[in-house]
Amino acid sequence: MFSGKIFRSRWSALIWAGGILWTAYDVASAAPHKSQAPSNASAAADAQTDSTGSIIDNADLAVLVNEMRN
């Protein structure tokens, strides 16, 4: 088992943990940042979108809730 090998040595466990933290930092810093400046954009521009870029409305959410209940 790989994890058993890692934790036999304190130094290898520290290096492994450092790699996990480094990866987490890399992933978090690569995420695009939203600007905090106020904008005069319309409500449609602030609406949430799905993975295809379509705006999510209440009808879509109702379909999702019905499918999850079944």
N, C-alpha and C positions, 0 to 999 in steps of 0.2 A: 504494500500500500504506500503510495507516494507521500501522503500527509504524515505518516508515521516516520518516514525518513527525514522529513523536514524538521520535525520537532525533537529529534534526538539531540541536536546541537542547538544551543541558544543562538549562536552566530548565524547559522543558516535560517533559523526562524526569524531573526531580526532582518536579514536580507530579504527574505520572502515577504515579510510585512511591509518593508520599505518599498518593494516592488508593487505591492497592492496599493499603497498610498500614492505612489508616483503615478500609477495608472489612473486612479480616481481623480487626481489633480489634473492630469492631462485631459481626461474626458470632460471634466467640469469646466476647464478653462477654454476648451474648444467650442463650447456652446455659444451661439450668437447672443449678444446682449441686447436687450431692448433699451432704447434711449429713454431716459427719465424726463426729457424735456416735454412740456405740454404741447400738444398739437391740436390743430383745428380740424382734424379729420372727421369725416362723417361716422355715424354709428355703424354703418356697414363695414367700414374699414377696420373697426375695432372688434367685429364679430369673430367668433371662433370658427375655424375651418377644419374639415377633415383631411385625411391624407391626400385626397385628390385636389384639394384647394377649394372645394365647394363649401359654401356657408352652411353651418348647421342650424337648423330651425327646430321648433318644438315638435313638428310632425315627425322629423327624423328621430328625435329622442323618444317619442311615443312608440314608434316601430321597434326601436331597440329594447325598450322596457317590455313590450309584449313578447318579443322573442326570448328575452331572458327568463320570463315567467314560464315559458313552455318547456 
